[in-house]
Amino acid sequence: MDALFDDYASTRRHLFVRHNEGATTNAGDCPLQIVFQDVNSYAAGWTAHCSCDAWHDISVSWNHTTRKASVTIDGEVVGMADLPAGYVPDEQRFTFSGRGDVFRSVDVWENDDATGAAMASFRFPEGTDDLTSAEGGTHRMRLTGNFRWVTTEKGEPAIALDHESPRGRMTMIGSSELIEGFAKLQSRAQDFATAFNHGDTSRSDQPLVIRTIALAWLLTDEEPYREALFHAADAILATSPDSVDDMVGSAIADSIGVIYDTLHKDVGTRTHAPSGTTYRVAIAEFVKASLRHWASYICGGEFDSQWKCPAGETIYVSGSHAPNNSGKFGSAVLALVDDFPELENVAVRLLANLKAVQAFRDYALADGGHYFGFAYGAGYSELRSTMIWHTATDANVLWPYMANLPLHYIYGLRADHDFPAVGDRHAQNIDWADEYVLQSLVASTRFQNQYAEAFFRTHQRGVDNGFYELVFWNPDASRTPVATLPLVRHFISTGEVIARESWYFETSALFEFRATPYYVGNHQHHDNGAFSLYYRAPLLVDSGRYDLYGTEHWHNYYRRTIAHNAMVLYDPEEKYVSYSKKRSNDGGQRWTREYPTLEQVQPGQQAARMGINAYEHTEKYTYFRADMSDSYESTKLEQQRGWV
Amino acid sequence: MVWLPNLPGTSHPSFFFHDEVHKTADRAGLTTRILLHTAQRPEPAGGEPASPCHWKVEDRTYRIANGGGVATVSTLLPPKADVFEVGGFDGA
């Protein structure tokens, strides 16, 4: 049978149309096989008989809510069927692949009745199977999800599609998924390498950029990638630790560690011109200088001459930059420690720091939520540093909480690809952040979270740069559609409830409520009892703008109760002081010490809050109760049932 | 709080909040305020506001629209609660 639209594939949920010549009844009959394919089965299928040598208008539709599917040919319904519960053809390949002598064009409209201007118009060259965009160039593409149309193919990025349309996503199709993944990585790596080799090394402080070039070099041995890494090394080595902040300082240490490891055969023989030493020596000196400069984030004090930390010092594990920076320095130290064994004490300390913060995360993030919300929650999950230690050592650094992290993003994803504005956040978008991809793939490949795998394949694959997809390559990973999850979830450990109207991300209303059972500070807001509502656009919102961390706006409004859909009780006698400075009196929630330890967030301890204390979910209703009393000063609100 | 995905007579989910606030005896005179932040200016569902920033009690149902989405908010209790509009060019 000749495929016309997509094709038979037992591993994907999709629609395909084939010319079923075996079902021909007479000389003028052109039977079409039209199937909604499920994994290893047909969800619905029909054979429709069309007359040959005539134009036909074929319409296939389905409704996720009613679970009805139908086929219409020339305005006449020729088939209807019930679809299995939860079925969504969300792994569609948007390919009109066959019969180049028959198909001449494909036009794509925003609406169902093909009126107005087409979003895109593609023409088939005679006798080929490929779509050709209106601007020229040949593309074969896949449609995934019901999201914005974007392209990621190498070369010409624009293919006459409305990039603002929330209708779907197009990505290049290769002869295998592995080739597609590599094509994405190579395309990005070439862009980065070209910039570096032409003097623009401004992205050398981005660890994922360096990793992308490094992996391309390891896979291809192509010289431009190696040269690009050396150019990045030159830029990093020219940086003084005291000329950057701690986040950049640790990031470039991470990057230089990846470069050292990737170019290990070369760094001992190639000369670093500015220092006159080998890159091996220059990089080691740079990393050591950085470690001493940023020692407070690792040790809470200074390293001694043996690279040991002061006895008795502890680092804050719950919210500060310490765990983040420690994780990034881990890349550098692990890359160097075999050649410079004096750094072993640092490695031991970094691993201890990682395990300490993982223990905190394992308690606080057990259900997948995050007290910093969706933006900072992605980075403050320690996955990147975890995977460094997991792959480079035999240390046991995989913790159960990592299995559930993607659930927060699955439940929180809105039609605009953004998430509820919980905690500090710049504009977020699931298409931008590789941390989201990392979360899904760690959960899928290391913890067999089948929802995470499904989420990655339907919402994330195609928009990341291919690095994590290749590193975590597992084509056999099982998946379960997210549409089989309950529409409401209680993230118990973070005191959050997210309720969705449906699993149609494009149209679903989304309600989010939080009453976190502890106060950590930093990027967390004083917003217990607050909620937000989204339907087609934000309706009830977390207000304020994250202009910058620590600004007057941030201290006096953005992170405060008054910026949220919550309760305020203005007491003119109340005083709010942070960083030794008096702040505005918003009548909101009280402050306690930031960065508590694991012991301090346990119920009854100083950083604990009451949070959600009852939850009941059925198909007809979801009920929950939260007690925010101890989020306010005891002078004005009763501490039991003060606000419930 | 109750989330009702299919309340009869509605085409979209509904949710109900029941807040209880108990102030200390020393601060019993403080005013409790429940805040709702909206991206666009809310509109009273029935009639005009008494003033730009203060709606009549009987107008405690209001409509919040943005980007094609709409939420209808009703204050059920207490029966004499005031609803104030704050913000925007006319806000206080």
Interface residues (C-beta under 8 A of the other chain):
Chain A: L487 V488 V497 A499 E501 A509 F511 F513 L533 Y534 Y535 R536 A537 P538 L539 L540 V541 D542 S543 I562 A563 H564 N565 A566 M567 V568 L569 Y570 D571 G587 E619 K620 Y621 T622 Y623 F624 R625 A626 S629 S634 T635 K636 L637 E638 R641 G642 W643 V644
Chain B: M1 V2 W3 L4 P5 N6 H12 P13 F15 D19 E20 V21 H22 K23 T24 D26 R27 L30 T31 T32 R33 I34 L35 L36 H37 T38 A39 I64 A65 N66 G67 G68 G69 V70 A71
